[in-house]
Amino acid sequence: MEPLDVDRLVSELKKSLEPQQKSSAGERMEQLNRTLNDALTAAALQTDSALLSQLKSRLYQSGVLSQCVSLLEQKRGKGEYNSASSAAALLLCGAEPGDQAEAFDRLFLPSVMNALLSLAARLLKQTQSFHLLKKVLDSVGWLLQTHTHLTAQVLSSVDYEKLQMCEEEAVNVMCVQLWTHSCSSSRDFVNSLSDDSVTLLLNDVVGQLAVSSEAEVGVACVRLLLLLARQLKARLRRLDSLLNKDWRGRGFDQDVDQLIRVIQSSETVEDSERVRAACVIQAFWRSHRTRKRVQNLHRAVSSLQRKYRARRQQQQKQQEAQLSEETLQYQVVLRRQQARRQFHLKQRQLLQLLPPEQVRPYLEEAERRAALLIQSQWRGYRQRRMFSRSREREKRRRRENGAAAVIQRQVRLFLDRRRAAKVPPSSFWIGQKGLTDRRRAELKKQVEDYITLHPSSRVSLEDCLSLHEEVQMLLVSQSGRVVQRRKQEQKIQTLLAHTSTQLQTLREAPPLSSVSLSDSDLYLSPSSHVAARARDSHNALLQAHRAPWWRTLGNEALSSGHAPLEELERSLEEEACDWLNTCSLV
């Protein structure tokens, strides 16, 4: 037999993995399966056993196995899953990492497990692909038997949860058999698992027992629990009741009995004493409850009889009251019918007494009176309805007119204040305009010369000095008042600008139908005096409109609807004038 060239085989495998234009992913996967299978078969037939190990090590180190894993993770068509499952089986060829053992355990093996579980989840969606799914799960089981640290990854995987939640019986059996084969392959498999992994595994198995009712699923779960029970007896307590209740008579009673014996054998003496104490407490409680019940029995019987008699008397009273009411109603109806019959008989007798030529006019007169009565009732109803509608319209019109009058009055006040603000303020300097320093010096010299030539006999120098100081103080106070007045004018201009902004907001306001309660606060007046006065006027107007209509007859103020508005306008103008006068004085 010719010696095998490992490097040539690895290069051929790399070439088959390279993407080509004319070949699809399925064709590349089939070619990879054939090439890898031929290479492993040829290496196994060689007399040198080290050649196979060298080939496996080269496959991992060259990255061929990593590229195979990436091919498994890709989505495929319906006819490409057979080659993918075969590639998954060939992927677990017992690769030897060599000096890269840490990267092999931490990176490569978890990626292989994720690819296998993802492939199994995709096969679950394909109909009539359970044999391929079994092949992939066998590959997962072989990988778990060799590397037990991947158990936690499998139990916490999302793809494995999809397999567990499948409603197909065959898929559930495959999942349970996966762990059965893994546990039975080695005695140290369960001992090597972490506590979290064991808890997840037991939860899955017990959940399958509690949810499923199929015999195949039950026998698979029971056999797996038999493997786990010998080492995990303390965690399987109180499972015997579920087995006795749901899994008897299904064809595997021998396995169920064996599992129950293993579970029950783990009970300690403390558990039996605790059960005995609970039984004693329950017996004492039942006897105490029975004695209390016997003592209270006669009182309960008397209370029951008393309530029964009271209820029966109440029912009798209700029946009697209902019967009397029905009798009264029947008598009223009967008397009305008799009175109507007597009236018609009397009317007929009177008609018989009339001459024949007066019967027809009499009937026509009766019909006319009936028609007049009906028409009068109808006209009254129509007038009342029209009056109520017109009253509502009048109320709405008055409310709208009042609101418009308030808005117009505020606009007029705003315009008046703005016109007054545009008037230039009077100058606080009373002297000659355009006076220069030179002219002021000349005038000062003339004044001094005149005073020197014409001294005053009545005013002394001290009086002049005091008068001069007083004039200076008056000038200082006047300048301070001017500064304060300018501040007030600035404040008034600010208020006018704010009022202008509010009026612009009112002009651009949306209709009332689209305004919310929070938006209505934007249109309230910021002045407390104006708001209080408008609120009082509005409440008074509403009270006047809510009064009966007959009270408003002869009341000219309420009938016109404009007198309260004019009075409110005059009062607001007076308040505004008082406020402006106060500001000017300050």
Secondary structure by P-SEA (a helix, b strand, c coil): cccccaaaaaaaaaaaacccccccaaaaaaaaaaaaaaaaaaaaacccaaaaaaaaaaaaaaaaaaaaaaaaaccccccaaaaaaaaaaaaacccccccaaaaaaccaaaaaaaaaaaaaaaaaacccaaaaaaaaaaaaaaaaaacccaaaaaaacaaaaaaaacccaaaaaaaaaaaaaaaaccccccccccaaaaaaaaaaaaaaaaccccaaaaaaaaaaaaaaaaccccccccaaaaaaccccccccaaaaaaaaaaaaaaccaaaaaaaaaaaaaaaaaaaaaaaaaaaaaaaaaaaaaaaaaaaaaaaaaaaaaaaaaaaaaaaaaaaaaaaaaaaaaaaaaaaaaccccaaaaaaaaaaaaaaaaaaaaaaaaaaaaaaaaaaaaaaaaaaaaaaaaaaaaaaaaaaaaaaaaaccccccccccccccaaaaaaaaaaaaaaaaacccccccaaaaaaaaaaaaaaaaaaaaaaaaaaaaaaaaaaaaaaaaaaaaaaaaccccccccaaaaaaaccccaaaaaaaaaaaaaaaaaaacccccccccccccccaaaaaaaaaaaaaaaaaaaaaaaac
